[in-house]
Amino acid sequence: MATLNISMPDEMRAFIETRVSMGEYQSASDYLRDLIRHDHEKTEQLLMDGVNSGPARPLDMSALKKKAQALK
């Protein structure tokens, strides 16, 4: 297994330590691996949703700009 050193604000580190102390995770590494695993699964699902959404259509920039202007 590879090792990765990261820097983070003290508040983030304290949050991770709290999660570990609650017993849900065995270590900070376990917590971070779980976050990455969930993010990876979500990304894969979004990609599959795109693949399964049907054929691509040309983008109508004029209609998109009008829609954006209407939101202002």
Secondary structure, 3 states (H helix, E strand, C coil): CCCCCCCCCHHHHHHHHHHHHCCCCCCHHHHHHHHHHHHHHHHHHHHHHHHHCCCCCCCCHHHHHHHHHHHC
